[in-house]
Amino acid sequence: MPNITSVAVFCGASLGHSPAFRAAAQALGTGIARAGWRLVYGGGQLGLMGVVADAALAAGGEVVGVIPEFLQRREVAHAGVRDMIVTDSMHARKTVMFERADAFVTLPGGLGTLDETVEIITWRQLGLHRKPILLCDVMGSAAPLVAAIEAAIAHGFARPDARHLFEIHEGVEAVLARLATLPAQPQADADRL
């Protein structure tokens, strides 16, 4: 089975309070480009989104931005990304990112990042895809999401095997090492999403 060729990154449109978040986004963008993978991301030039795209571009990588029309002005679409796909809705954005990616990595972020991550995990739980989902834990950033999933399991709203729908890796180096071992999964039918 061939290895992955593209990685979707979910991350914040803000930088967060710690310089470690920016450093992680920069290292991930650089690492994706150096590995020869295409970066698929939310299309903005602000926050960690802009940092990961800037780093991938600076390292000579291929970058695909996907941004809804109504956010194009608010998030300020990245002018340096030549392959910018403008969608008509948030759901269409997630669908396009899903179609273009072989694997997903979540960096720290806000509600939008949580929404994207939970939805891609849910699609996997529903059997709509088998693509890998990696949470990049930076200074404990993955802990609240994992705690919410553990609470759902503890209260009987999710099965214990929900823990196997995603992987948690501490830091970018571990994420990049894991991505290098992953085979591409068969493309799922996006019409089912």
N, C-alpha and C positions, 0 to 999 in steps of 0.2 A: 504494500500500500504506500502511495507517495506521502511525503511529509507535508506539513502545512505550508502554505505560501502567503497567507494573509492573516493579520491579527487585528481584531477590533478592540479598541481601548475605550472604556467608559471611565470618565474622570470629570473633575469639577471645572466649572467656568470661572472659578475663583482659585486663588493660590493657597488659601488656608493660612493658618498662623505660623506654622513651622517651616523653616527652610528645607527640612527633610522631605516635604511633599514635592516641592519644586525639583529638588535633586533627584527624587525617584522618577518623576515624569521625564526629566531630561535623560536619565540613564536608560529608561525604557524606550524612548523614542530612538536614541542612538543605537541601542542594542537590537531593536527590531530592524532598523535599516542595515546595520552591519551583518546581520544574519541573512539578509536578502529577502526578508518578508515585506509585504506591502502593509502599511499602516492604514487602517480604516478607523475614522474617528468622527466626532460630532461637528467638525467644520469650523469651529470658532477659533479666533486668535487670542481670546482672553483666558486667563487662568491656566490651570494645568493642561487644558486642551491645547492652548497655544504653545505651551512649553513642549509638550510631547511632539506636536507637529513640527515646530521649529527645529527640534533636535534631530528628528528623522530626516528632514529636508537638508539640514547642515551636514549630515552624514551620507548624503547622496541617495536617500531612500525614496521609494515611491509612496505617495500619500494620497489617499482618497478622503475627501471631506464630504459629510452628508449633513445638510442643515435645512430645517423647514423654512419656508419663505418668510413666515412671520417672525422668526428668530434671526433671520439674516441681518437685519439692521440692529436688533437689540444685542446680539452676541458679536456683531461685527465679523462677518465671514473672513476667513484668513486669505488675504490677498496673494500670498505666496503659494497657495495650493492650487495647482492648475486643474486637477481633476476634482471639481466641486459639484456635487449633485445637490440640487435644490428640490425639496419635496413639498407636497401640499399639506402635510400634517406631521405631527410627532410620531404617530403610528407608522406612517410611510417611512419616516426616517429610520426607525428601529428595524423595519422590514428590510430596507435596502442595506443597512449595516449587517444584518443577519445574513443576507444573500451573499454579500461580498467577503465575508469572513470565514476562516476555517477554525478559529479559536477566539475566545474572548478573555480579556484581562480587565479587571476592575482595579483602578487606583482610588485613592481617597477622593471624595466629592460630596455633593449635597443631595438634595431630594431627587434631582434628575438622574444622578448616578445610581442612587438606590433603586429608582424606578426601572432603569434599564437593566440593572443586575438582577433584580427580583423577577422581571418579566422573562429574561433569557433563561433563568433557572426554572421558572414555571413552565416555559415551553419545553424544556428538556424533561421535566417531570411528567408532562402530558404525552411524551413520546414523539414530539414533533421534530426533534433533532437529537443527535448524539455528540454534538460539537463540545470540546472541552471548555470549561469555564474556570478561570483561575482568579482567585482573589489575592491581590498583592498587598500583604499586610505591612503597612508602614507605620511604625510607632503605635501599634495597636488599632489601626484604623478599621480593620476587618471585624474586630470583636463585637461591636454593637449589632451588625447584621447577623453574625453567627449566633449571638445571644437571642435575637428575635426568632431565628429558625429553630433553635433549641427549645425556646419557650413554646412554639407551635407544636413541636414534637411532644414535649412534656405534658401539654394540655390535651393531647389527642387530636389535634387539627392537622398534623402532618405525620407521615410514617417515619420511622427511624432511618429508612434507606434514603430519605431526603438528604442526609449528610453526604451521600455519595454522588450527588448531582453536580458538585463543584469541588474544587481543591483550594486549600489555603496555603500560600507560600510566603515566608517571611523575607521581604525585600525583593528587589528587582533581579538581582543575580540569580536567585533561586527560581524566579518565574522564567527568566530567559533560558536557564538550563532545562527546565521542564518543557518549555515550548519546543526546544530542539529535539525532544524525544517523541513528540506527538505525531501520529499519522493523520492525514486528512480524512475526515469522515464523509460518507456519501452525502451529497447535497439534499437537503430536505425540500419538500414542496412548500414554498412560501405562501401559496394560496390557502393553506390550512391555518396560517397564523391569524 
